[in-house]
């Protein structure tokens, strides 16, 4: 049984969604999952972090923003997955054409342009509101964790959770805004790997010099081949003239190549 390309893309998106859901929950519920000290100077459990400070208004407000952030991220993921499913169904990926090709081919197709625009706008608005609420959540949680600081475990857990979720927010904001502004359908899950496929301009001149040396060797070999041609079979002046012309042509082509290389180096400088 063959699996279609669309099914493979949906499976890939689903697997990435599960992973991202984990880091969003951990990064939003900082007051629960970051180690903190209880009143007996021991590390609190998750249940302790949930109910131990039940009489603390600040703890309740912070915990409320924790849960609100999770709910908003769930909303973002619902919008994100709907958009991704629509893109998988109606669009395709071709690495041989540029990313901005879609705008030129759907501008006269309202049945594709209008839904894409709605998905992009909804995606951007949802992640924008969520990022604002999470910013408040991060400030409140940071103050609360600082007041119940438990040493290095608090720092490492806090940093790892926050960095992961900030990367998620940054990527979603960039993808949604760029897609909305330029009528693109950038995927929120399928990321491309980049391959280095040319020499850096700061080092290219070194290899140009090497190429010149290789051409000099090739030039000398060509001259040797021409000189070693045995003219005994045809000792006429025409044969000698032909050999001289071949030498002149080789020398001329070599000089032209050197001039072109010098001009390219001057331009780079």
TORKOL-4160 file (C-alpha; in steps of 0.2 Angstrom, whole numbers, padded with zeros to 4 digits, m for minus):
269
<pt num="1" X="0000" Y="0000" Z="0000"/>
<pt num="2" X="0008" Y="0016" Z="m0006"/>
<pt num="3" X="0007" Y="0032" Z="0005"/>
<pt num="4" X="0003" Y="0048" Z="m0004"/>
<pt num="5" X="0014" Y="0063" Z="m0003"/>
<pt num="6" X="0000" Y="0073" Z="0006"/>
<pt num="7" X="m0002" Y="0059" Z="0019"/>
<pt num="8" X="0017" Y="0059" Z="0022"/>
<pt num="9" X="0017" Y="0078" Z="0024"/>
<pt num="10" X="0002" Y="0076" Z="0037"/>
<pt num="11" X="0011" Y="0063" Z="0047"/>
<pt num="12" X="0027" Y="0074" Z="0047"/>
<pt num="13" X="0017" Y="0089" Z="0053"/>
<pt num="14" X="0008" Y="0078" Z="0066"/>
<pt num="15" X="0024" Y="0072" Z="0074"/>
<pt num="16" X="0031" Y="0089" Z="0075"/>
<pt num="17" X="0015" Y="0095" Z="0083"/>
<pt num="18" X="0017" Y="0083" Z="0097"/>
<pt num="19" X="0035" Y="0088" Z="0100"/>
<pt num="20" X="0030" Y="0107" Z="0100"/>
<pt num="21" X="0015" Y="0104" Z="0111"/>
<pt num="22" X="0027" Y="0097" Z="0125"/>
<pt num="23" X="0039" Y="0112" Z="0125"/>
<pt num="24" X="0024" Y="0124" Z="0124"/>
<pt num="25" X="0016" Y="0116" Z="0140"/>
<pt num="26" X="0033" Y="0116" Z="0149"/>
<pt num="27" X="0037" Y="0133" Z="0144"/>
<pt num="28" X="0020" Y="0141" Z="0149"/>
<pt num="29" X="0018" Y="0132" Z="0166"/>
<pt num="30" X="0034" Y="0139" Z="0173"/>
<pt num="31" X="0027" Y="0140" Z="0191"/>
<pt num="32" X="0023" Y="0121" Z="0190"/>
<pt num="33" X="0038" Y="0114" Z="0181"/>
<pt num="34" X="0053" Y="0124" Z="0187"/>
<pt num="35" X="0061" Y="0118" Z="0203"/>
<pt num="36" X="0057" Y="0129" Z="0218"/>
<pt num="37" X="0060" Y="0129" Z="0237"/>
<pt num="38" X="0046" Y="0125" Z="0249"/>
<pt num="39" X="0044" Y="0132" Z="0266"/>
<pt num="40" X="0054" Y="0117" Z="0273"/>
<pt num="41" X="0069" Y="0122" Z="0262"/>
<pt num="42" X="0066" Y="0106" Z="0251"/>
<pt num="43" X="0062" Y="0106" Z="0232"/>
<pt num="44" X="0044" Y="0107" Z="0229"/>
<pt num="45" X="0034" Y="0094" Z="0219"/>
<pt num="46" X="0023" Y="0098" Z="0205"/>
<pt num="47" X="0008" Y="0096" Z="0217"/>
<pt num="48" X="0016" Y="0108" Z="0230"/>
<pt num="49" X="0019" Y="0121" Z="0216"/>
<pt num="50" X="0001" Y="0120" Z="0212"/>
<pt num="51" X="m0007" Y="0121" Z="0229"/>
<pt num="52" X="0006" Y="0125" Z="0242"/>
<pt num="53" X="0004" Y="0144" Z="0239"/>
<pt num="54" X="m0014" Y="0143" Z="0237"/>
<pt num="55" X="m0017" Y="0157" Z="0249"/>
<pt num="56" X="m0005" Y="0169" Z="0240"/>
<pt num="57" X="m0014" Y="0180" Z="0228"/>
<pt num="58" X="0002" Y="0183" Z="0217"/>
<pt num="59" X="0004" Y="0165" Z="0215"/>
<pt num="60" X="m0014" Y="0163" Z="0210"/>
<pt num="61" X="m0013" Y="0177" Z="0197"/>
<pt num="62" X="0004" Y="0170" Z="0190"/>
<pt num="63" X="m0004" Y="0152" Z="0189"/>
<pt num="64" X="m0019" Y="0160" Z="0180"/>
<pt num="65" X="m0008" Y="0167" Z="0167"/>
<pt num="66" X="0001" Y="0150" Z="0165"/>
<pt num="67" X="m0015" Y="0142" Z="0161"/>
<pt num="68" X="m0021" Y="0156" Z="0150"/>
<pt num="69" X="m0005" Y="0155" Z="0140"/>
<pt num="70" X="m0008" Y="0136" Z="0137"/>
<pt num="71" X="m0025" Y="0139" Z="0131"/>
<pt num="72" X="m0020" Y="0153" Z="0119"/>
<pt num="73" X="m0006" Y="0142" Z="0112"/>
<pt num="74" X="m0019" Y="0128" Z="0110"/>
<pt num="75" X="m0029" Y="0140" Z="0099"/>
<pt num="76" X="m0014" Y="0145" Z="0089"/>
<pt num="77" X="m0010" Y="0127" Z="0086"/>
<pt num="78" X="m0028" Y="0124" Z="0080"/>
<pt num="79" X="m0027" Y="0138" Z="0068"/>
<pt num="80" X="m0010" Y="0133" Z="0063"/>
<pt num="81" X="m0015" Y="0115" Z="0059"/>
<pt num="82" X="m0030" Y="0121" Z="0049"/>
<pt num="83" X="m0019" Y="0132" Z="0039"/>
<pt num="84" X="m0006" Y="0118" Z="0036"/>
<pt num="85" X="m0019" Y="0106" Z="0031"/>
<pt num="86" X="m0026" Y="0118" Z="0019"/>
<pt num="87" X="m0009" Y="0121" Z="0011"/>
<pt num="88" X="m0006" Y="0102" Z="0010"/>
<pt num="89" X="m0022" Y="0099" Z="0001"/>
<pt num="90" X="m0022" Y="0114" Z="m0011"/>
<pt num="91" X="m0003" Y="0118" Z="m0013"/>
<pt num="92" X="0013" Y="0108" Z="m0016"/>
<pt num="93" X="0031" Y="0111" Z="m0013"/>
<pt num="94" X="0044" Y="0112" Z="m0028"/>
<pt num="95" X="0062" Y="0116" Z="m0024"/>
<pt num="96" X="0065" Y="0121" Z="m0042"/>
<pt num="97" X="0055" Y="0137" Z="m0041"/>
<pt num="98" X="0056" Y="0151" Z="m0029"/>
<pt num="99" X="0045" Y="0153" Z="m0014"/>
<pt num="100" X="0037" Y="0169" Z="m0020"/>
<pt num="101" X="0031" Y="0160" Z="m0036"/>
<pt num="102" X="0014" Y="0157" Z="m0027"/>
<pt num="103" X="0009" Y="0175" Z="m0027"/>
<pt num="104" X="0011" Y="0177" Z="m0045"/>
<pt num="105" X="0000" Y="0161" Z="m0050"/>
<pt num="106" X="m0014" Y="0164" Z="m0038"/>
<pt num="107" X="m0017" Y="0182" Z="m0039"/>
<pt num="108" X="m0030" Y="0179" Z="m0053"/>
<pt num="109" X="m0037" Y="0164" Z="m0043"/>
<pt num="110" X="m0049" Y="0171" Z="m0029"/>
<pt num="111" X="m0054" Y="0153" Z="m0024"/>
<pt num="112" X="m0036" Y="0151" Z="m0018"/>
<pt num="113" X="m0031" Y="0168" Z="m0014"/>
<pt num="114" X="m0045" Y="0173" Z="m0002"/>
<pt num="115" X="m0044" Y="0157" Z="0009"/>
<pt num="116" X="m0025" Y="0159" Z="0010"/>
<pt num="117" X="m0026" Y="0177" Z="0015"/>
<pt num="118" X="m0039" Y="0172" Z="0029"/>
<pt num="119" X="m0028" Y="0158" Z="0035"/>
<pt num="120" X="m0013" Y="0170" Z="0036"/>
<pt num="121" X="m0022" Y="0184" Z="0045"/>
<pt num="122" X="m0029" Y="0172" Z="0058"/>
<pt num="123" X="m0013" Y="0164" Z="0061"/>
<pt num="124" X="m0004" Y="0181" Z="0063"/>
<pt num="125" X="m0017" Y="0188" Z="0075"/>
<pt num="126" X="m0018" Y="0173" Z="0086"/>
<pt num="127" X="0001" Y="0171" Z="0088"/>
<pt num="128" X="0003" Y="0190" Z="0091"/>
<pt num="129" X="m0010" Y="0190" Z="0105"/>
<pt num="130" X="m0003" Y="0175" Z="0112"/>
<pt num="131" X="0015" Y="0182" Z="0112"/>
<pt num="132" X="0009" Y="0197" Z="0122"/>
<pt num="133" X="0000" Y="0187" Z="0135"/>
<pt num="134" X="0015" Y="0175" Z="0136"/>
<pt num="135" X="0026" Y="0191" Z="0139"/>
<pt num="136" X="0016" Y="0195" Z="0154"/>
<pt num="137" X="0016" Y="0177" Z="0160"/>
<pt num="138" X="0035" Y="0176" Z="0158"/>
<pt num="139" X="0038" Y="0192" Z="0169"/>
<pt num="140" X="0026" Y="0186" Z="0183"/>
<pt num="141" X="0033" Y="0169" Z="0183"/>
<pt num="142" X="0051" Y="0175" Z="0183"/>
<pt num="143" X="0048" Y="0186" Z="0198"/>
<pt num="144" X="0039" Y="0171" Z="0207"/>
<pt num="145" X="0053" Y="0159" Z="0203"/>
<pt num="146" X="0066" Y="0171" Z="0209"/>
<pt num="147" X="0057" Y="0173" Z="0226"/>
<pt num="148" X="0057" Y="0154" Z="0228"/>
<pt num="149" X="0075" Y="0151" Z="0220"/>
<pt num="150" X="0081" Y="0133" Z="0222"/>
<pt num="151" X="0099" Y="0136" Z="0214"/>
<pt num="152" X="0106" Y="0129" Z="0198"/>
<pt num="153" X="0091" Y="0117" Z="0195"/>
<pt num="154" X="0079" Y="0132" Z="0194"/>
<pt num="155" X="0091" Y="0141" Z="0182"/>
<pt num="156" X="0094" Y="0127" Z="0170"/>
<pt num="157" X="0075" Y="0122" Z="0169"/>
<pt num="158" X="0070" Y="0140" Z="0167"/>
<pt num="159" X="0082" Y="0144" Z="0153"/>
<pt num="160" X="0078" Y="0128" Z="0143"/>
<pt num="161" X="0059" Y="0130" Z="0144"/>
<pt num="162" X="0059" Y="0148" Z="0140"/>
<pt num="163" X="0072" Y="0147" Z="0126"/>
<pt num="164" X="0061" Y="0133" Z="0117"/>
<pt num="165" X="0045" Y="0143" Z="0118"/>
<pt num="166" X="0053" Y="0160" Z="0113"/>
<pt num="167" X="0060" Y="0151" Z="0097"/>
<pt num="168" X="0042" Y="0145" Z="0094"/>
<pt num="169" X="0035" Y="0162" Z="0095"/>
<pt num="170" X="0048" Y="0170" Z="0085"/>
<pt num="171" X="0047" Y="0157" Z="0071"/>
<pt num="172" X="0028" Y="0158" Z="0071"/>
<pt num="173" X="0028" Y="0177" Z="0071"/>
<pt num="174" X="0040" Y="0178" Z="0056"/>
<pt num="175" X="0031" Y="0165" Z="0046"/>
<pt num="176" X="0014" Y="0172" Z="0049"/>
<pt num="177" X="0019" Y="0190" Z="0045"/>
<pt num="178" X="0029" Y="0186" Z="0030"/>
<pt num="179" X="0015" Y="0175" Z="0023"/>
<pt num="180" X="0002" Y="0188" Z="0027"/>
<pt num="181" X="0011" Y="0202" Z="0019"/>
<pt num="182" X="0017" Y="0193" Z="0003"/>
<pt num="183" X="0003" Y="0181" Z="0000"/>
<pt num="184" X="0015" Y="0166" Z="0004"/>
<pt num="185" X="0011" Y="0149" Z="0011"/>
<pt num="186" X="0027" Y="0146" Z="0022"/>
<pt num="187" X="0025" Y="0130" Z="0032"/>
<pt num="188" X="0025" Y="0132" Z="0051"/>
<pt num="189" X="0032" Y="0114" Z="0052"/>
<pt num="190" X="0042" Y="0108" Z="0037"/>
<pt num="191" X="0058" Y="0117" Z="0038"/>
<pt num="192" X="0071" Y="0116" Z="0024"/>
<pt num="193" X="0090" Y="0111" Z="0026"/>
<pt num="194" X="0103" Y="0123" Z="0019"/>
<pt num="195" X="0117" Y="0116" Z="0009"/>
<pt num="196" X="0133" Y="0126" Z="0007"/>
<pt num="197" X="0136" Y="0126" Z="m0012"/>
<pt num="198" X="0149" Y="0139" Z="m0017"/>
<pt num="199" X="0166" Y="0145" Z="m0010"/>
<pt num="200" X="0165" Y="0161" Z="0001"/>
<pt num="201" X="0170" Y="0177" Z="m0008"/>
<pt num="202" X="0184" Y="0180" Z="0006"/>
<pt num="203" X="0193" Y="0164" Z="0000"/>
<pt num="204" X="0188" Y="0163" Z="m0018"/>
<pt num="205" X="0204" Y="0172" Z="m0024"/>
<pt num="206" X="0215" Y="0159" Z="m0017"/>
<pt num="207" X="0207" Y="0145" Z="m0027"/>
<pt num="208" X="0208" Y="0156" Z="m0043"/>
<pt num="209" X="0226" Y="0157" Z="m0041"/>
<pt num="210" X="0227" Y="0138" Z="m0040"/>
<pt num="211" X="0216" Y="0137" Z="m0056"/>
<pt num="212" X="0229" Y="0149" Z="m0064"/>
<pt num="213" X="0243" Y="0137" Z="m0060"/>
<pt num="214" X="0234" Y="0122" Z="m0066"/>
<pt num="215" X="0231" Y="0132" Z="m0083"/>
<pt num="216" X="0249" Y="0136" Z="m0084"/>
<pt num="217" X="0253" Y="0118" Z="m0082"/>
<pt num="218" X="0240" Y="0113" Z="m0095"/>
<pt num="219" X="0247" Y="0127" Z="m0107"/>
<pt num="220" X="0265" Y="0120" Z="m0106"/>
<pt num="221" X="0259" Y="0103" Z="m0109"/>
<pt num="222" X="0249" Y="0109" Z="m0125"/>
<pt num="223" X="0265" Y="0117" Z="m0131"/>
<pt num="224" X="0275" Y="0102" Z="m0128"/>
<pt num="225" X="0263" Y="0091" Z="m0138"/>
<pt num="226" X="0263" Y="0104" Z="m0152"/>
<pt num="227" X="0282" Y="0104" Z="m0152"/>
<pt num="228" X="0283" Y="0085" Z="m0152"/>
<pt num="229" X="0273" Y="0083" Z="m0168"/>
<pt num="230" X="0284" Y="0075" Z="m0180"/>
<pt num="231" X="0284" Y="0086" Z="m0196"/>
<pt num="232" X="0295" Y="0073" Z="m0206"/>
<pt num="233" X="0279" Y="0066" Z="m0215"/>
<pt num="234" X="0276" Y="0083" Z="m0222"/>
<pt num="235" X="0291" Y="0095" Z="m0222"/>
<pt num="236" X="0283" Y="0109" Z="m0232"/>
<pt num="237" X="0282" Y="0127" Z="m0226"/>
<pt num="238" X="0263" Y="0125" Z="m0224"/>
<pt num="239" X="0265" Y="0112" Z="m0211"/>
<pt num="240" X="0277" Y="0123" Z="m0201"/>
<pt num="241" X="0265" Y="0138" Z="m0203"/>
<pt num="242" X="0251" Y="0128" Z="m0196"/>
<pt num="243" X="0262" Y="0123" Z="m0181"/>
<pt num="244" X="0266" Y="0141" Z="m0178"/>
<pt num="245" X="0248" Y="0146" Z="m0179"/>
<pt num="246" X="0243" Y="0133" Z="m0166"/>
<pt num="247" X="0256" Y="0140" Z="m0154"/>
<pt num="248" X="0250" Y="0157" Z="m0157"/>
<pt num="249" X="0232" Y="0152" Z="m0154"/>
<pt num="250" X="0237" Y="0143" Z="m0137"/>
<pt num="251" X="0247" Y="0158" Z="m0131"/>
<pt num="252" X="0233" Y="0170" Z="m0136"/>
<pt num="253" X="0219" Y="0160" Z="m0127"/>
<pt num="254" X="0230" Y="0159" Z="m0112"/>
<pt num="255" X="0233" Y="0178" Z="m0111"/>
<pt num="256" X="0214" Y="0181" Z="m0113"/>
<pt num="257" X="0210" Y="0170" Z="m0098"/>
<pt num="258" X="0223" Y="0179" Z="m0088"/>
<pt num="259" X="0216" Y="0196" Z="m0092"/>
<pt num="260" X="0198" Y="0190" Z="m0088"/>
<pt num="261" X="0204" Y="0183" Z="m0071"/>
<pt num="262" X="0213" Y="0199" Z="m0066"/>
<pt num="263" X="0198" Y="0210" Z="m0070"/>
<pt num="264" X="0187" Y="0198" Z="m0059"/>
<pt num="265" X="0199" Y="0200" Z="m0045"/>
<pt num="266" X="0199" Y="0219" Z="m0047"/>
<pt num="267" X="0180" Y="0219" Z="m0046"/>
<pt num="268" X="0180" Y="0208" Z="m0031"/>
<pt num="269" X="0192" Y="0220" Z="m0022"/>
